[in-house]
Amino acid sequence: MNILAIRSFLHVAETGSFTLAAQRLQVMQSTISGRIQALEDELGCALFRRGRGGAELTSQGNDFRVHAEQIVQTWDQARQQVALPPGFTAMFRFGGPVTLQEHLSLEWVLWMREHAPYVALRLEAGASELLIDALTTGMMDAAIIYLRHQRSGLILEELLQEDLILVEHPSLNGKWQDKFVMINWGHEFKLGFSQAFPDVPTATISVGIAALGLKYVLALQGAAYLPLSLAGPLLDRGELHRISDAPIFHRPVYLVYPSQSRDPELLSLALGGLRAVAARINGTRTI
């Protein structure tokens, strides 16, 4: 199926005119007519009713329009995924949670620029479940995640330990327990938190994303357990204070990648860089 013919179909459907569609695409009207005719022959039905007033979609044309829009969108996404910038010979697609993108991904990007300047990098932030799906479908080459997801065809290894520290807004009035924002760090954190603070009432605000939890802490002048990587810059600027007598919880960060890679040599190089960066972060961590 010709993508140019499908684009032409969508322009005619939008403008209601073969002439206007031809003007938009800067081609002859006969070219548009030929593309639509070829599309109709392939589908085995008429997509438009032609008349003096223009072109009107048939019922089959209306049905096909939905699919045509999806086809064009998928094609554009695929073209962006595989296209390489000039001067680059390979692409590596890497994902991770928002809280780790600035902390770990930035250092890794600098490492890759030094050791593999010919590799273009595509970075994406997202939840663990979405990243795992992207790895499984081949839309991503490697990712860092918080939750331990085991799935066939993927290799999971612990990359580093993320330190979760209790922080509060400097303008918080009263006890931090009264304005605590609970961030879902998983079952082990909840168990450890309950053991450390058995008398703390159930939080009135619970969120599943650390970046969102931070926004609530700042807006409500509250408190929360946040990753040191996320809270550190705000602690340095005095926008948050650390509650020093609170326990530190350690949360593993996992590296996940396919067991069968499309480019094993590139994957090995990229993973080596991630491990080197993680080792440096572990070695320089201060609490």
Secondary structure, DSSP 8 states (H G I E B T S, - for coil): --HHHHHHHHHHHHHS-HHHHHHHHTS-HHHHHHHHHHHHHHHTS--EEEETTEEEE-HHHHHHHHHHHHHHHHHHHHHHHH---TT--EEEEEEE-HHHIIIIIHHHHHHHHHH-TTEEEEEEE--HHHHHHHHHTTS-SEEEESS----TTEEEEEEEEEEEEEEE-TT--S-GGGGEEEE---HHHHHHHHHH-TT----SEEES-HHHHHHHHHHHT-EEEEEHHHHHHHHHTTSSEE-TTS--EEEEEEEEEESS-SSHHHHHHHHHHHHHHHHHHHHH---
